[in-house]
């Protein structure tokens, strides 16, 4: 691809896909700034998207799958193994460079890997032919593996719990996530050959169509209703998260996919998009629940979201 073709593709991606996505985020931000909606509204919208909208979309999509192919397994393995390794690297660097305690280092590592696949990546993937299935496969890996590892790293150390109890708790956490449950249920329906009645599918599709725009709007509202973030306060920690999340993770995962021999452009594009989306709002939510690394995580979300305008547009220009 020469520079002129890349330039046209980049601008086309910005105008046709990325600009509308960020415009909806902007509308949500404006609604918050002009007091047309508040933090309670953002929380309610997030609950709808998390508990109903995207689970409906995931179940509807995965229930139509024809079964996992070879590339699906290679994609899952390439991302899962690499992401866990990058998470371990971020954890070790946080402990050594910033002298963080284990829980804060766990929050740092979690924010360095967990991407905003639900509210930002999935609406884009659903709009690009062939990207939805591999993207959802990656979401399933993230929901089961990455969230479990992050939860273990950030959890208070219970020295009285046996190893078996700790492992059992880690295995159960993903099964409380409605996104993971919906995707697994969809896979089960597809593998067992169970047909979803047309009326039920129509209801699911109707709910699912609202998930993308509502999720993007709520993300903008989240930023507007948060206290003003001081990116200078968290300094090097934020920069470290940004470097790993937007640089090291995408490069390492894409290299792993190439080494695995996956040459399907849709799978490559889906992985590229999945790894360049910004740090997920969920990282902030979980950090808040633990009362750890809250400001640094929020700063990282703001910084990576701004940077993702360029990274997502570049991915769409190259692969879409």
Beta strands, then each sheet from edge to edge (+ up, - down):
end
